[in-house]
Amino acid sequence: AVYNTDGGSGALEASDFVFALSGGTATLSATTPTSISVSGNVYTLGLGLSGTADGDETLTVNPASSAIFDASGNAAATSQSNNTIKLNDLSIPIIAGLVLSADNAYVTVAFSENVFNATGGSGAMEVSDFVFSISGGVAGLSSATPTSISGSGAGYALGIGLNAAPSGAETLTVNPASNAIYDSQDNVAATSQNNNTVALNDKVAATITGVALAADNTTLAVTMSEAVFNTNGGSGALEASDFVFSISGGVATLSATTPTSISASGNVYTLGLGLSGTPTGDETLTVNPASSAIFDGSGNVAATSQSNNTIKLNDQTAPVITAVSLAADNSTIAVTFSVSVFNTDGGSGALEASDFTLSVSNDGTAALASSTPTSISASG
């Protein structure tokens, strides 16, 4: 039996004990017990903690100085043996961080401690113990459950199923499923975590979104969907050799499949066009990136086959007279042109007699009364 006076009397009080704590994450809110109760020689002391114990804390209890005596008046020493104990682990397992593979195929989840899918510190983790969600961007999840799992202890690699190539604007979130993940002390992981999001890597290559041709067919303006470079490291200005032309139809041909020049303004690249022959307007010009030549800032290479990359050349072939036919009485001449013709450069206006000039030269006796036709009519 012990007392709090050296006269063999006096019930022990909370202030007769001193706590100390080392290690772990929890700390003492006070070194003095918060309460005391007794049963024989056993004293139950209230423990005030700040923070949640993770099981690595060592609690030490000692008598205060000149505070605890036996019946003979001997004071208990302030340094004792058999007076330390580890706190119980009450910290739930948490996600400490995520690492995403470069190809977005899997995400590695690091926990704060070893985890299991059952109480009692047993049970291998399964894909159903995790839940994915995604926001932003263009890619979605093919399943909210990981497609695969590997790992052990505190680290697990989870397979990601996506339904489209990510643009890099997607945020992937990983959470434990409900009542699915436990530590060795049966503390269950919460279904809402911190340090559990990661941005997907951009895997959408730059594309041609449109082309515009100069009126004189000398240049083609190519608009790209994003900033582009001629190396996969996000640097290097595009060069003419990074593009390839092809042409079909009509009569004009390319003098070279490589642009003759290049200039840039933002994401718009103006390419010089070398032609042989005069376009009739029936030619279709196609522009594509050269092989492994054009990259976005994430290193994605533009495909050599694109959409929104064709345009008709402008017709620069002047109309010509393809045939003439004279009436038997020499009163009219029928003139046939190669194409429909007008008397303005805007594609409108019926021809007038004054749009033609007649002349005659021979050894005969007839002469023109006027070099301008006396009348005009059209058919076709």
C-alpha positions in Angstrom: 0.0 0.0 0.0 1.2 3.5 -0.8 0.2 7.0 0.5 0.9 10.5 -0.4 2.4 11.4 3.0 5.3 9.8 4.9 3.0 9.1 7.8 1.2 6.2 6.3 -1.8 8.1 5.4 -3.3 10.1 2.5 -4.8 8.8 -0.7 -2.8 9.2 -3.9 -3.8 12.0 -6.2 -3.2 12.5 -9.9 -0.5 15.1 -9.2 1.5 12.3 -7.5 2.4 10.8 -10.9 4.3 12.2 -13.9 3.8 11.1 -17.5 6.4 11.3 -20.4 5.9 10.3 -24.0 8.4 9.7 -26.8 8.1 8.6 -30.4 5.1 8.4 -32.7 2.8 11.3 -33.6 0.7 11.8 -30.5 1.8 14.1 -27.7 0.7 14.6 -24.1 -1.8 17.4 -23.4 -0.5 17.4 -19.8 2.2 15.4 -18.0 -0.1 15.1 -15.0 -2.8 12.4 -15.2 -6.3 13.8 -16.0 -7.9 11.5 -13.4 -7.1 8.8 -10.8 -9.0 5.8 -9.3 -7.8 3.0 -7.1 -8.5 -0.7 -6.6 -6.1 -2.2 -4.0 -2.5 -1.4 -5.2 -3.7 -0.7 -8.8 -4.1 3.0 -9.7 -5.9 3.8 -12.9 -4.7 7.1 -14.4 -6.4 9.2 -17.0 -4.2 10.0 -20.1 -4.6 13.2 -22.0 -3.3 13.1 -25.6 -3.1 15.5 -28.5 -3.2 13.8 -31.8 -4.0 10.2 -32.7 -1.6 7.6 -31.5 0.1 5.5 -34.3 1.5 2.8 -32.0 5.1 4.1 -32.1 4.6 6.2 -28.9 6.3 5.0 -25.7 4.5 6.2 -22.5 6.5 6.4 -19.3 4.9 6.9 -15.9 6.9 7.8 -12.7 6.2 9.0 -9.2 6.4 12.7 -8.7 9.3 13.9 -6.5 8.6 13.1 -2.8 5.0 12.3 -3.6 4.4 8.5 -3.0 5.4 6.7 0.2 5.0 3.3 1.8 3.7 2.8 5.3 7.2 3.1 6.7 7.7 6.5 5.1 10.0 5.5 2.3 9.6 7.7 -0.8 9.2 6.1 -4.2 12.1 6.9 -6.6 11.3 9.3 -9.5 13.0 6.8 -11.9 11.5 3.4 -12.2 11.5 0.1 -14.1 8.5 -1.7 -15.5 6.9 1.7 -16.1 6.8 2.0 -19.9 4.3 0.8 -22.5 3.6 1.4 -26.2 0.4 3.3 -27.0 -2.2 1.4 -29.0 -2.3 2.2 -32.7 -5.5 4.2 -33.3 -4.3 5.9 -36.6 -6.3 4.9 -39.6 -4.2 4.0 -42.7 -4.1 6.9 -45.2 -2.9 7.4 -48.7 0.4 9.2 -48.5 0.8 9.8 -52.3 0.3 8.7 -55.8 2.7 8.1 -58.7 1.3 7.8 -62.2 3.1 5.9 -65.0 4.1 7.9 -68.0 1.6 6.0 -70.2 -1.3 6.4 -67.8 -1.5 2.6 -67.6 -1.3 2.4 -63.8 -1.0 4.5 -60.7 1.0 3.4 -57.7 -0.6 4.2 -54.3 1.6 4.6 -51.3 -0.1 4.1 -47.8 1.1 5.4 -44.5 1.5 1.8 -43.3 1.0 -1.8 -44.3 -2.6 -2.5 -45.2 -4.8 -5.5 -45.6 -8.3 -6.2 -46.9 -9.5 -7.9 -43.7 -9.2 -7.3 -39.9 -6.6 -9.2 -38.0 -3.8 -8.1 -40.2 -4.5 -10.5 -43.0 -6.0 -10.6 -46.5 -4.3 -9.6 -49.7 -5.5 -6.4 -51.4 -7.9 -6.8 -54.3 -9.0 -4.4 -57.1 -12.4 -4.1 -55.5 -10.8 -2.5 -52.4 -10.2 0.7 -54.4 -12.5 3.2 -56.2 -11.4 5.5 -59.1 -13.1 8.7 -60.2 -12.1 11.2 -62.9 -12.9 14.8 -63.7 -12.0 17.3 -66.4 -10.4 16.7 -69.8 -11.7 14.4 -72.5 -10.9 10.9 -71.2 -13.2 8.9 -68.9 -12.9 5.7 -67.0 -13.9 2.4 -68.6 -14.5 1.2 -65.0 -14.3 2.8 -61.5 -12.6 -0.3 -60.3 -8.9 -0.8 -61.1 -8.3 -3.2 -64.0 -5.4 -4.9 -62.1 -3.4 -4.8 -58.9 0.1 -5.7 -57.8 2.1 -4.9 -54.8 2.2 -5.7 -51.1 2.7 -4.0 -47.7 2.1 -0.2 -48.1 2.5 0.1 -51.9 0.1 -1.0 -54.7 0.1 -0.5 -58.5 -3.4 -0.2 -59.8 -4.3 -0.6 -63.5 -6.3 2.3 -65.0 -9.0 1.6 -67.7 -9.6 4.7 -69.9 -12.0 5.2 -72.8 -10.1 7.8 -74.7 -6.6 9.4 -74.9 -6.2 11.9 -72.1 -5.5 15.5 -72.9 -3.7 16.2 -69.6 -6.6 18.1 -68.1 -8.0 15.0 -66.4 -7.7 14.6 -62.6 -7.7 11.0 -61.3 -8.8 10.4 -57.7 -8.2 7.2 -55.8 -10.1 6.3 -52.6 -10.5 3.1 -50.5 -13.8 1.3 -51.0 -16.1 1.3 -47.9 -14.9 -1.0 -45.1 -12.3 -2.5 -47.4 -8.8 -1.5 -46.3 -7.4 -2.0 -42.7 -4.1 -1.7 -40.9 -2.8 -4.4 -38.6 -4.7 -3.0 -35.7 -8.0 -3.2 -37.5 -8.3 0.5 -38.1 -10.3 1.0 -41.3 -9.3 3.5 -44.0 -11.7 6.3 -44.7 -13.4 6.5 -48.1 -12.3 10.1 -48.5 -8.6 10.9 -48.5 -6.0 13.6 -49.1 -2.9 13.2 -51.3 -5.0 11.0 -53.5 -5.3 12.9 -56.8 -3.0 13.1 -59.9 -3.3 14.7 -63.3 -3.2 12.3 -66.2 -0.4 12.7 -68.7 -1.3 14.4 -72.1 -1.5 11.7 -74.8 -3.6 13.7 -77.4 -1.3 14.6 -80.3 -1.7 17.9 -82.1 -4.0 17.9 -85.1 -4.6 20.1 -88.1 -7.9 21.9 -87.4 -8.2 23.8 -90.7 -6.5 25.2 -93.8 -6.9 28.4 -95.8 -5.5 29.0 -99.3 -4.3 32.3 -100.7 -6.3 33.6 -103.7 -3.3 33.3 -105.9 -2.5 29.7 -104.7 1.0 30.7 -103.5 0.6 30.0 -99.8 -1.5 27.7 -97.6 -2.2 28.6 -93.9 -2.4 25.6 -91.7 -3.9 25.9 -88.2 -2.8 23.4 -85.5 -4.8 22.5 -82.5 -2.1 23.5 -80.0 1.5 24.8 -79.8 3.8 22.5 -81.7 7.5 21.9 -82.0 9.8 19.8 -84.2 11.4 17.9 -81.3 9.7 15.8 -78.6 11.2 17.9 -75.9 8.9 20.8 -76.3 11.3 22.9 -78.3 12.3 23.6 -81.9 10.6 25.8 -84.4 8.8 24.0 -87.2 10.5 23.9 -90.6 9.2 23.5 -94.1 10.4 19.9 -94.2 8.1 19.1 -91.3 5.1 19.2 -93.7 4.3 17.2 -96.8 2.0 18.3 -99.7 0.1 16.1 -102.2 -2.2 17.0 -105.0 -4.9 15.2 -107.0 -7.2 16.1 -109.9 -7.0 19.0 -112.3 -4.0 19.9 -114.5 -1.6 21.7 -112.1 1.0 19.6 -110.3 3.4 20.2 -107.4 6.9 21.3 -108.2 7.9 19.9 -104.8 6.0 18.0 -102.0 7.9 20.1 -99.4 6.7 23.6 -98.9 8.9 26.3 -100.5 8.7 28.5 -97.3 7.3 28.6 -93.8 6.3 31.3 -91.4 4.4 31.1 -88.1 1.9 33.2 -86.2 0.8 31.5 -83.0 -0.5 28.1 -84.0 -1.0 29.1 -87.7 1.8 28.1 -90.1 1.8 29.6 -93.6 3.4 27.3 -96.1 4.7 28.3 -99.6 3.2 26.3 -102.4 5.2 25.4 -105.5 3.1 24.6 -108.6 3.8 23.5 -112.1 1.0 24.4 -114.6 -2.0 26.6 -114.1 -4.7 25.4 -111.7 -8.2 24.8 -113.1 -9.8 24.6 -109.7 -10.3 20.9 -110.0 -7.1 20.2 -108.0 -7.3 19.0 -104.4 -4.4 20.0 -102.2 -3.6 17.9 -99.1 -1.2 18.8 -96.4 0.1 16.4 -93.7 2.8 16.3 -91.0 5.9 14.5 -92.1 6.8 11.3 -90.2 8.0 11.9 -86.6 8.3 15.6 -87.4 5.7 17.6 -85.4 5.2 17.2 -81.6 3.1 18.9 -78.9 4.6 20.1 -75.6 4.1 16.7 -74.1 6.1 14.9 -76.8 3.1 13.4 -78.6 3.8 13.1 -82.3 1.3 14.3 -84.9 -0.1 11.6 -87.2 0.9 11.6 -90.8 -2.7 11.2 -91.8 -5.1 14.0 -90.8 -8.6 15.4 -91.2 -9.5 19.1 -92.0 -6.3 19.2 -94.2 -7.6 19.4 -97.8 -8.6 22.3 -100.0 -9.4 22.9 -103.7 -7.0 25.1 -105.6 -8.3 28.4 -107.0 -9.0 28.3 -110.7 -6.4 30.4 -112.5 -7.0 29.1 -116.1 -8.4 31.9 -118.3 -11.3 30.9 -120.6 -10.4 30.3 -124.2 -12.4 30.1 -127.5 -12.5 26.4 -128.4 -14.5 26.7 -131.6 -16.2 29.1 -134.1 -19.0 28.4 -136.6 -20.1 30.8 -139.4 -23.7 31.0 -140.6 -24.1 30.2 -144.3 -25.1 33.7 -145.2 -22.2 35.2 -143.2 -24.6 37.1 -140.9 -23.6 35.5 -137.6 -20.7 33.7 -136.0 -21.1 31.2 -133.2 -18.3 31.3 -130.6 -17.8 28.4 -128.2 -15.8 29.0 -124.9 -14.0 26.4 -122.8 -16.0 27.4 -119.6 -18.9 29.5 -118.6 -17.9 33.2 -119.0 -19.1 36.6 -117.6 -18.3 40.2 -118.3 -17.2 40.9 -114.7 -14.5 39.3 -112.5 -17.1 38.4 -109.8 -18.7 35.5 -111.7 -21.7 37.5 -112.9 -22.8 39.7 -115.8 -24.0 38.5 -119.3 -21.7 39.1 -122.2 -22.5 42.0 -124.4 -21.6 42.6 -128.1 -19.0 45.2 -127.0 -17.1 42.4 -125.2 -16.0 41.0 -128.6 -13.8 42.4 -131.4 -14.2 41.3 -135.0 -11.6 41.6 -137.7 -11.3 40.3 -141.2 -8.3 39.9 -143.5 -8.3 38.3 -147.0 -7.9 39.0 -150.6 -11.6 39.4 -151.2 -13.8 42.4 -151.5 -15.9 42.2 -148.4 -15.1 44.4 -145.3 -16.5 44.8 -141.8 -18.9 47.6 -141.3 -17.9 47.6 -137.6 -15.4 45.7 -135.5 -18.1 45.3 -132.8 -20.7 42.6 -133.4 -24.2 44.0 -134.4 -26.0 41.7 -132.0 -25.4 38.9 -129.4 -27.3 35.9 -128.1 -26.2 33.1 -125.8 -26.9 29.4 -125.6 -25.2 27.5 -122.7 
